[in-house]
Amino acid sequence: MMDAVIDQAAEHALDEVVIGMPHRGRLNVLANIVGKPYSKIFTEFEGNMNPAAAHGSGDVKYHLGAEGTYIQMFGDNDITVSLTANPSHLEAVDPVLEGLVRAKQDILDKGEDCFTVLPLMLHGDAAFAGQGVVAETLNLALLRGYRTGGTVHIVVNNQVGFTTAPEHSRSSEYCTDVAKMIGAPIFHVNGDDPEACVWVAQLAVDFREKFGKDVVIDMICYRRRGHNEGDDPSMTQPAMYDVIDTKRSVRKSYTESLTGRGDISLKEAEDALRDYQGQLERVFNEVRELEKYTPEPSESVELDQPLPTKLTTAIDESVLHRIGDAFANVPEGFNIHPRVKPVVEKRREMSREGKIDWAFAELLAFGSLVDEGTMVRLSGQDSRRGTFTQRHSVLIDRKTGAEYTPLQNLAGEGAEDGKPGKFLVYDSALSEFAAVGFEYGYSVGNPDALVLWEAQFGDFVNGAQSIIDEFISSGEAKWGQLSDVVLLLPHGHEGQGPDHTSGRIERFLQLCAEGSMTVAVPSTPASYFHLLRRHSRDGIRRPLVVFTPKSMLRNKAAVSDVQDFTTGKFRSVFEEPSYEVGGGDREKVRRVLLVSGKLYWELLAKKQKDERDDIAIVRIEQLYPVPSRRLRETLDRYPNATEFRWVQEEPANQGAWPFFGLALPELLPDKLTGIRRVSRRSMSAPSSGSSKVHAVEQQEIIDEAFG
């Protein structure tokens, strides 16, 4: 069936078929569909690799991706075929595949309704019905920011999910009924009839090309040996396996059908079987002999990506002006909403006079990258306007509903070819698992784009935990698969209750090792601006997790001057501004408070009110990789400081403390061995549900930090 799908895709002159599948049957696909040499497969399974060339953890061989060229069997076309890397987590690869395909299509840029890359997705019956990400991914199929022109789904319906029978694994009649939600045609076909399967596969591709919609094929078949070769499924499905034990294999029954009607002779069939077995035996023996002499180098990707020596993230003042003007100069006759009009007019003013807020700083980062020819893709559950009514990246005509996207109207003056990049911003479906998986896949497929996903509140990112664990944090270590996707997670204790508070800093830091990603909590708009531009420009392909503010979006103290954007770069550690300009006496400092995020501004207000020159506040803007050298340089400037405190608003068992409480004494043993924590008590939830309790707890943290 896969062979027929790809052959028919070649007949339609498509550019590529990208396959996403579970690990069951994957070696067969690698060898017979993608064309991975048998020698490589056997070599990997014999463990015949050079350990010195290996980096990261690697993964089992049937999780690795591959790419090849398919030569059409009955035509003159060939087509690229690629298989995406996947974990064992069933169906988690589905949205990743769709994002990867959409990125490839956007790079080809053959027109809005021209989808020349075909996603081919394989599923198990129990997983297709049982895994919620299937429905989430199907729901993306026709959305303008996510559509890929239709996916061909093949459900290998072997009627047993591990040991679970269909009546225990779904409430619907068919395992494919979930696809009815998007009106996709569903073909049920007998796996014992190869010619019917091929015909349906060809029909599926033709339908996709005609109507641009998903197609589902439900291939009814069976597993002869249950879940694996050592299983005995008759223990749990005795009646079905009494039938299966008497069935001849599809290869045998189809061979008899072909010989019976004279298509091939019995001798030709036997010769073909012997020839194939002979090929495998010969290659296997060659690999065994090679093993005695020279080890095969690993295919693992080098993990040590070089840091850039010179990187400029500052921009010319004229770029600020152009971006400010783009928001203020709306098309003639465009009716801006009366509540939005002052916001966009203020942006022109900020671009000249400073006091630039968080939202405009972010748009300056995006706009300057677009002006330099970069594609920026931002999606999330309310990303065009912004959850906190702050971004307004797309303006809506109050009377007609027409849209105006200011950053799409830059001239591209900073681009080498004089052409601007693209600013693509989408309100996503109300999904985390599929939405984050899609953006991760997009970032893999288009390495030159800045790809960002924003949570409505940082708390909700845990709905995508499988994608974070299996792809974002470890995809490079396992498969050598590089991604620089950005997660924007609104975070901070403002008394809004446990589910509108925390992006779970502690979970991300627990996953950090081997430079797997960057985790940052910027405290000023300019710091965020330089962070985004550095991430896009530094040539290092690693994910970035940014804990963004809520109340700080409108904090009048947390603004930046124009010169903060036209000079400087991202700094991982900050002193208070007064010390940096020579207005404070470092000799008087006896206690240093280490902090990140919005709590800095509350601590600073307390220090200024109490006139405490014996205390200094140091901000750590980048939590990982830990900026130990910058931190040491900063702390060394306070020669008389003897007391160090880590101050956070998160509970003691959450936030950055569980990570830093262990890391800092090891990294700076001469200074931070006795570092103390100031925080809320350990809690099972991120925060109190009462705003009054929150206020009391917050004040206690600030008082203890200074007490």
C-alpha positions in Angstrom: 0.0 0.0 0.0 2.8 2.4 0.9 4.5 1.5 -2.4 1.3 2.3 -4.3 0.8 5.6 -2.5 4.3 6.8 -3.3 4.1 5.5 -6.9 0.9 7.4 -7.4 2.3 10.5 -5.8 5.1 10.3 -8.3 2.5 10.0 -11.1 1.1 13.3 -9.9 4.6 14.8 -10.1 4.7 15.6 -6.4 8.0 16.7 -4.9 8.2 14.5 -1.8 6.4 12.0 0.4 7.2 12.3 4.1 6.3 9.3 6.2 5.4 9.3 9.9 4.8 5.9 11.5 5.0 3.9 14.7 8.1 1.6 15.2 6.1 -1.5 14.3 7.3 -2.6 10.8 9.7 0.3 10.6 12.7 -1.8 9.5 10.7 -3.1 6.6 9.8 0.5 5.6 13.5 1.7 6.0 14.7 -1.1 3.7 12.0 -1.6 1.2 10.4 1.9 0.9 13.1 4.4 1.8 15.9 2.2 0.4 18.2 2.1 3.4 20.9 -0.5 2.6 20.6 -3.8 4.3 24.3 -3.6 5.3 23.7 -0.4 7.3 20.7 -1.9 9.1 22.7 -5.1 10.0 25.7 -3.0 11.0 23.6 -1.0 13.4 22.0 -4.0 14.9 25.4 -5.8 15.4 26.5 -2.7 17.3 29.4 -2.3 14.9 30.0 1.4 15.5 32.9 3.5 16.6 32.1 4.6 20.2 34.4 7.6 19.9 32.3 9.0 17.1 29.0 8.7 19.0 27.4 11.7 20.8 24.3 12.0 22.9 22.3 9.0 23.9 21.4 7.6 20.5 18.2 5.6 20.2 17.0 2.2 19.3 17.5 1.6 15.5 13.8 1.5 14.6 13.3 5.1 15.9 15.8 6.7 13.5 14.7 8.8 10.5 16.0 8.3 6.9 15.7 9.7 3.4 15.9 8.2 0.0 14.7 8.5 -3.6 11.9 6.4 -4.9 12.0 5.4 -8.6 8.5 5.0 -10.1 7.8 1.4 -11.0 5.6 2.0 -14.0 6.5 5.5 -15.0 9.4 7.9 -15.6 9.2 10.0 -12.5 11.1 9.7 -9.2 10.3 11.3 -5.9 12.0 12.0 -2.6 10.9 9.8 0.3 11.7 10.6 3.9 10.9 8.9 7.2 10.7 11.1 10.3 12.4 10.1 13.5 9.9 9.0 16.2 9.7 7.9 19.8 7.8 4.9 21.1 5.0 7.3 22.2 2.3 6.2 19.8 0.9 8.9 17.5 3.1 11.7 19.1 4.9 12.0 15.7 1.6 12.9 13.9 1.7 16.7 14.4 5.4 16.8 14.0 5.0 15.2 10.6 2.4 17.8 9.6 4.6 20.7 10.7 7.6 19.3 8.9 5.5 18.9 5.7 4.1 22.4 6.0 7.6 23.9 6.4 8.8 22.0 3.2 5.7 23.3 1.3 6.3 26.9 2.5 10.0 26.7 1.4 8.9 25.5 -2.1 6.4 28.3 -2.1 4.5 27.1 -5.2 1.3 28.9 -4.4 -1.4 29.1 -1.7 -3.2 26.0 -2.8 -0.3 24.0 -4.2 0.7 21.2 -1.8 3.4 19.2 -3.6 4.6 17.4 -0.4 2.4 14.5 0.7 2.2 13.5 4.3 1.8 9.7 4.6 0.9 8.6 8.1 0.7 5.1 9.5 -1.3 4.2 12.6 -2.3 1.2 14.7 -6.0 0.7 15.2 -6.0 0.9 19.0 -3.8 4.0 18.9 -5.8 5.8 16.2 -9.0 5.4 18.3 -7.3 5.9 21.7 -4.7 8.6 21.5 -6.2 12.1 21.7 -3.4 13.7 19.7 -5.0 12.0 16.6 -8.1 14.1 16.9 -6.0 17.2 17.7 -4.0 16.7 14.6 -7.0 15.9 12.4 -8.5 19.2 13.6 -5.6 21.1 12.2 -6.1 19.7 8.7 -8.1 22.5 7.2 -6.9 25.5 9.3 -5.0 28.1 7.3 -1.9 28.1 9.4 -1.6 24.3 9.5 -3.1 22.7 6.4 -0.9 20.6 4.2 -3.3 19.8 1.4 -4.5 16.4 2.8 -2.8 13.5 4.5 -3.1 9.9 3.5 -3.6 7.8 6.7 -3.1 4.0 6.7 -4.4 2.3 9.8 -2.9 -1.1 10.2 -5.9 -2.6 11.9 -4.6 -5.9 13.4 -7.5 -6.0 15.9 -5.3 -6.2 19.0 -3.7 -3.3 21.0 -1.0 -5.2 22.9 -3.5 -7.6 24.5 -6.6 -5.4 24.4 -9.4 -6.5 22.2 -11.3 -3.8 20.1 -14.4 -4.0 22.4 -12.2 -2.8 25.3 -10.2 -0.2 23.4 -12.9 2.0 21.8 -16.6 3.0 22.0 -17.1 3.4 18.3 -18.0 0.8 15.7 -14.8 1.4 13.7 -11.4 2.5 14.9 -11.4 5.1 12.2 -14.6 6.9 13.2 -12.8 9.8 14.7 -11.8 10.9 11.2 -15.5 11.5 10.4 -15.1 14.8 12.4 -13.4 16.4 9.4 -15.5 14.7 6.7 -12.6 12.5 5.5 -13.5 9.5 3.3 -12.7 6.2 5.1 -12.0 3.1 3.0 -12.1 -0.3 4.7 -10.1 -2.9 2.9 -9.1 -6.5 3.5 -5.4 -6.9 4.1 -5.6 -10.5 2.7 -6.3 -8.9 -0.7 -3.2 -7.1 -1.9 -4.7 -5.9 -5.2 -7.6 -4.3 -3.4 -5.2 -2.6 -1.1 -3.2 -1.2 -4.0 -6.3 0.0 -5.8 -7.5 1.8 -2.6 -4.1 3.4 -2.0 -4.0 4.8 -5.6 -7.6 6.1 -5.1 -6.6 7.8 -1.8 -3.8 9.8 -3.5 -6.1 10.7 -6.4 -8.8 11.9 -4.0 -6.2 14.0 -2.0 -5.0 15.6 -5.2 -8.6 16.4 -6.4 -10.0 17.7 -3.1 -7.1 18.6 -0.9 -8.4 16.7 2.0 -7.3 13.8 4.3 -8.1 10.3 3.3 -8.1 7.3 5.7 -7.6 3.7 4.8 -8.6 1.1 7.4 -6.7 -2.1 6.4 -8.2 -5.0 8.3 -5.5 -7.6 9.1 -4.0 -9.5 12.0 -0.8 -10.1 14.0 0.2 -13.7 13.8 2.4 -13.6 16.9 0.6 -10.9 18.9 2.6 -8.1 20.3 6.1 -9.5 19.6 7.8 -12.8 18.5 7.7 -14.2 22.1 4.1 -13.4 22.8 1.2 -15.9 22.9 -2.0 -13.9 22.2 -4.1 -17.0 22.5 -4.0 -16.4 26.3 -6.3 -13.4 25.9 -7.9 -13.8 22.4 -8.3 -17.6 22.1 -11.1 -17.7 19.5 -9.4 -15.2 17.1 -6.1 -16.9 17.3 -7.6 -20.3 16.6 -8.7 -18.8 13.3 -5.3 -17.1 12.7 -3.4 -20.3 13.3 -5.2 -21.9 10.4 -4.7 -19.0 8.0 -1.9 -19.0 5.4 0.2 -15.9 5.2 -0.7 -13.2 2.7 2.5 -13.9 0.8 1.6 -17.6 0.5 -2.0 -17.0 -0.4 -1.2 -14.3 -2.9 1.6 -16.4 -4.5 -1.0 -19.2 -4.9 -3.4 -16.8 -6.5 -0.7 -15.5 -9.0 0.4 -19.0 -9.9 -3.2 -20.2 -10.1 -4.1 -17.7 -12.7 -0.8 -18.1 -14.6 0.7 -14.7 -13.9 3.9 -16.3 -12.6 5.1 -19.9 -12.4 5.8 -21.7 -9.2 9.5 -21.9 -10.0 9.6 -18.1 -10.5 8.0 -17.6 -7.1 10.4 -20.0 -5.4 13.4 -18.4 -7.2 12.3 -14.9 -6.1 12.1 -16.1 -2.5 15.4 -17.8 -2.5 17.0 -14.8 -4.2 15.8 -12.4 -1.6 16.8 -14.7 1.3 20.2 -15.1 -0.3 20.7 -11.3 -0.6 20.0 -10.9 3.1 22.3 -13.8 4.1 25.1 -12.5 1.9 25.0 -9.0 3.3 24.6 -10.3 6.9 27.7 -12.5 6.5 29.7 -9.6 5.0 28.8 -7.4 8.0 29.9 -10.1 10.4 33.2 -10.4 8.5 33.7 -6.6 8.5 33.1 -6.5 12.3 36.4 -8.3 12.7 38.4 -5.5 11.1 37.2 -1.9 11.0 34.3 -0.4 12.9 31.8 1.6 11.0 31.6 5.2 12.1 28.4 6.3 13.8 25.8 8.4 11.9 25.2 10.5 15.1 25.4 14.2 14.6 28.1 16.2 16.3 26.5 17.8 19.3 29.1 20.5 19.9 27.7 23.3 17.8 30.2 26.2 17.8 29.4 29.5 19.5 29.6 32.5 17.2 32.5 34.8 18.0 31.0 38.1 16.7 27.2 38.5 16.7 25.4 41.8 16.4 21.9 41.9 17.7 21.5 45.7 17.9 19.7 47.5 15.1 19.8 50.9 13.5 17.5 53.6 14.8 16.0 53.9 11.4 14.6 50.3 11.7 12.8 51.3 14.9 11.3 54.2 13.1 10.1 52.1 10.2 8.5 49.5 12.4 6.8 52.2 14.6 5.5 53.9 11.4 4.2 50.6 10.0 1.8 50.3 13.0 0.7 53.9 12.8 0.3 54.2 9.1 -2.7 52.0 8.5 -4.3 51.9 5.0 -6.6 54.7 4.1 -10.2 54.1 5.1 -9.1 51.4 7.6 -11.2 51.6 10.8 -9.1 50.7 13.8 -10.9 49.7 17.0 -11.0 52.7 19.3 -9.3 50.8 22.1 -6.5 49.7 19.7 -5.8 53.0 18.0 -4.0 54.6 21.0 -1.8 51.5 21.3 -0.5 51.6 17.7 -0.1 55.4 17.8 2.0 55.0 21.0 4.3 52.7 19.1 5.4 55.4 16.7 6.1 57.6 19.7 8.0 54.9 21.6 10.2 54.2 18.5 11.5 57.8 18.8 11.3 58.7 22.5 11.9 55.4 24.2 10.1 53.9 27.2 9.5 50.9 24.9 7.3 48.2 26.5 7.5 44.5 26.3 5.0 44.0 23.4 6.6 46.6 21.2 10.1 45.3 21.9 9.0 41.8 20.8 7.5 43.3 17.6 10.8 45.2 17.0 12.6 41.8 17.2 10.2 40.2 14.8 10.1 43.2 12.5 13.8 43.7 12.3 14.3 40.0 11.4 11.6 40.3 8.7 13.3 43.4 7.4 16.6 41.4 7.2 14.8 38.7 5.1 13.9 36.1 7.8 10.7 34.2 8.0 9.0 34.6 11.4 6.2 32.2 12.3 4.3 32.7 15.6 1.3 30.7 16.6 -0.7 30.2 19.8 -4.2 30.2 21.2 -4.6 34.0 21.1 -1.3 35.1 19.6 -2.4 37.7 17.0 -4.0 40.0 19.6 -2.1 38.6 22.6 -3.7 36.9 25.6 -3.2 40.1 27.7 -4.4 42.4 24.9 -0.8 43.5 24.4 0.5 42.4 21.0 -2.0 43.5 18.3 0.2 42.1 15.6 -2.8 42.0 13.3 -5.3 44.9 13.2 -8.9 44.1 12.4 -11.1 46.7 10.7 -13.9 47.5 13.2 -16.5 47.7 10.4 -15.5 45.3 7.7 -13.4 42.7 9.5 -10.5 43.3 7.0 -7.1 42.5 8.3 -3.9 44.6 8.3 -0.5 43.1 9.4 2.0 45.9 9.9 5.1 43.8 9.9 4.2 42.4 6.5 4.7 45.8 5.0 8.4 46.3 5.7 10.6 47.0 2.7 13.3 44.5 3.4 16.0 47.2 3.4 18.2 45.0 5.7 18.0 41.9 3.5 20.9 40.9 1.3 18.6 40.5 -1.7 16.5 43.5 -0.8 13.4 41.2 -0.2 11.7 41.2 3.1 11.1 38.0 5.0 7.6 36.9 6.0 5.7 37.5 9.3 3.2 34.6 9.7 1.1 34.8 12.8 -1.8 32.5 13.5 -4.4 32.0 16.2 -4.1 28.2 16.8 -6.7 25.6 17.6 -7.3 25.2 21.3 -4.5 22.5 21.5 -1.2 22.1 23.1 0.0 18.6 22.2 -0.6 18.9 18.5 0.1 22.6 18.2 3.5 22.3 19.9 4.3 19.2 17.9 3.4 21.0 14.7 5.7 23.9 15.4 8.5 21.6 16.5 8.2 19.8 13.1 8.0 23.1 11.3 11.3 24.2 12.9 13.0 21.0 11.8 11.7 21.4 8.3 12.7 25.1 7.9 15.9 25.7 9.8 16.1 29.3 8.6 12.8 30.5 10.1 12.2 31.8 13.6 9.4 29.5 14.8 7.6 30.4 18.0 4.7 28.8 19.9 3.0 30.8 22.7 0.9 29.3 25.5 -2.1 31.2 26.6 -0.8 30.8 30.1 2.5 29.0 30.7 0.7 26.4 32.9 -1.0 25.0 29.8 2.2 23.8 28.2 2.0 20.6 30.3 -0.6 19.5 27.8 2.3 19.1 25.4 4.6 17.3 27.8 5.1 14.3 25.5 6.4 16.6 22.8 8.7 18.4 25.2 10.1 15.1 26.7 10.4 13.1 23.5 11.3 15.8 20.9 12.2 19.2 22.1 14.5 18.3 25.0 16.1 15.1 23.6 15.6 14.9 19.8 19.1 16.1 19.1 20.7 13.6 21.6 18.6 10.7 20.3 18.4 11.2 16.6 20.7 14.2 15.8 17.5 16.0 14.8 18.1 19.8 15.2 15.4 22.3 16.1 15.4 25.9 17.3 11.7 26.1 18.1 10.8 28.8 20.7 8.3 28.3 23.5 6.8 31.5 25.0 5.3 30.7 28.4 3.6 33.5 30.4 4.7 33.0 34.0 4.6 34.8 37.3 2.8 34.9 40.7 0.0 37.5 40.5 -2.7 36.0 42.7 -4.6 34.5 39.8 -4.7 30.9 41.1 -2.7 27.8 40.5 -3.6 27.4 36.8 -2.6 30.9 35.7 0.7 31.2 37.4 3.5 28.8 36.4 5.1 27.6 33.2 6.9 25.0 35.4 10.4 26.3 35.3 11.6 23.3 37.3 10.4 20.8 34.7 12.4 22.4 31.9 15.5 22.7 34.0 15.3 19.1 35.0 15.4 18.2 31.3 18.4 20.5 30.6 21.8 18.7 30.0 24.4 18.5 27.2 23.3 22.0 26.2 20.0 20.6 25.1 18.1 24.0 25.1 18.3 27.5 26.4 16.0 28.6 29.2 15.6 32.3 29.9 13.6 34.7 32.1 14.3 38.2 30.7 13.4 41.1 33.0 13.4 44.0 30.5 11.9 44.5 27.0 15.4 45.1 25.5 16.7 41.9 27.1 13.9 40.0 25.5 14.5 41.7 22.1 18.2 40.8 22.1 17.5 37.3 23.3 15.1 36.6 20.3 17.5 38.2 17.8 20.5 36.2 19.2 18.5 33.0 19.0 17.7 33.7 15.3 21.1 34.8 14.4 23.7 32.8 16.3 23.6 29.7 14.0 23.1 27.4 17.0 20.0 25.2 16.5 18.7 24.4 20.0 15.2 25.1 21.4 14.6 28.2 23.4 12.1 28.4 26.3 11.2 31.9 27.5 9.2 32.6 30.6 7.4 35.8 29.6 5.6 38.2 31.9 2.0 39.0 32.6 1.8 42.0 35.0 5.2 43.2 33.9 3.8 43.8 30.4 2.4 47.1 31.8 5.0 47.8 34.6 6.0 51.4 34.0 9.5 50.6 35.5 10.1 47.7 33.2 10.6 49.7 30.0 13.6 50.2 27.8 15.2 53.2 26.0 15.8 53.4 22.3 19.6 53.1 22.8 19.0 49.7 24.5 18.0 48.4 21.1 20.5 50.3 18.9 23.5 49.2 21.1 24.4 46.2 23.3 23.4 42.6 23.2 21.7 39.9 25.3 23.3 39.7 28.8 22.8 36.6 30.9 23.5 38.4 34.2 22.6 42.0 35.2 23.6 44.2 38.1 21.3 47.0 39.2 21.7 50.0 36.8 22.9 52.3 39.6 26.0 50.2 40.1 26.7 49.9 36.4 26.8 53.7 36.0 28.9 54.2 39.1 26.0 55.5 41.3 26.3 52.8 44.0 29.1 51.8 46.4 29.8 48.1 46.0 32.1 48.2 49.0 29.1 48.6 51.3 27.3 45.5 50.0 27.1 42.7 52.6 24.3 40.7 51.1 23.6 39.8 47.4 20.1 38.7 46.3 20.0 36.5 43.2 16.7 36.6 41.4 15.1 36.3 38.0 11.9 37.6 36.4 9.4 40.1 37.7 10.3 39.6 41.3 13.3 41.8 40.6 11.2 44.9 40.2 9.4 44.2 43.6 12.7 43.7 45.3 14.2 46.8 43.7 11.2 48.9 44.9 11.7 47.6 48.4 15.4 48.4 48.4 14.9 51.9 47.1 12.1 52.6 49.6 14.2 51.3 52.6 17.4 52.9 51.2 19.4 49.6 51.7 22.9 50.2 50.3 24.1 47.0 52.1 22.1 44.8 49.7 22.7 44.3 46.0 20.2 42.6 43.6 21.7 40.5 40.7 19.4 39.3 38.0 20.0 36.0 36.2 18.3 36.4 32.8 19.5 33.0 31.4 18.8 30.0 33.6 20.4 27.4 31.3 23.1 27.0 30.1 24.1 28.3 33.6 26.1 31.6 33.1 28.6 30.6 35.8 31.5 32.7 34.4 29.3 35.9 34.1 27.9 35.2 37.5 31.4 34.9 39.1 32.6 38.1 37.4 29.5 39.9 38.8 29.8 38.5 42.4 33.5 39.3 42.5 32.6 43.0 42.2 31.2 42.9 45.8 34.4 42.1 47.8 32.7 42.5 51.2 29.6 40.4 50.5 29.4 37.4 52.8 25.7 36.5 52.5 24.0 35.2 49.3 20.3 34.4 48.9 18.4 32.9 46.1 15.0 34.7 46.0 12.0 33.3 44.1 8.3 33.6 44.2 7.7 30.0 43.3 7.4 27.4 46.1 10.6 25.8 47.4 10.1 22.6 45.4 9.4 24.5 42.2 10.9 27.2 40.1 14.6 27.4 39.5 15.7 26.6 43.1 15.7 22.8 42.9 18.1 23.1 40.0 20.2 26.1 41.1 20.3 25.0 44.8 22.4 22.0 43.6 24.2 23.6 40.7 25.5 26.9 42.3 27.5 25.4 45.2 29.2 23.1 42.7 30.0 25.8 40.2 31.0 28.5 42.7 32.1 26.6 45.8 34.1 29.5 47.2 31.1 31.8 47.2 27.8 30.0 47.1 28.2 26.9 49.2 26.1 28.5 52.0 23.5 30.1 49.7 20.1 30.4 51.3 16.7 30.1 49.7 13.9 32.6 50.1 10.6 31.5 48.7 7.1 30.2 49.4 6.9 26.9 51.3 6.9 23.6 49.4 3.5 23.2 47.8 1.8 20.6 45.6 0.1 23.2 43.5 2.0 26.2 42.0 0.2 28.8 44.1 -2.6 29.7 46.4 -6.1 30.1 44.9 -6.7 33.2 47.0 -5.4 36.6 45.9 -5.3 37.7 49.6 -3.2 34.8 50.6 -1.0 35.4 47.6 -0.4 39.0 48.7 0.6 38.0 52.2 3.0 35.3 50.9 4.5 37.7 48.4 5.2 40.3 51.0 6.7 37.7 53.3 9.2 36.7 50.6 10.2 40.3 50.1 10.5 41.0 53.8 12.6 37.8 54.4 14.9 38.7 51.5 15.8 42.1 53.3 15.3 40.9 56.9 
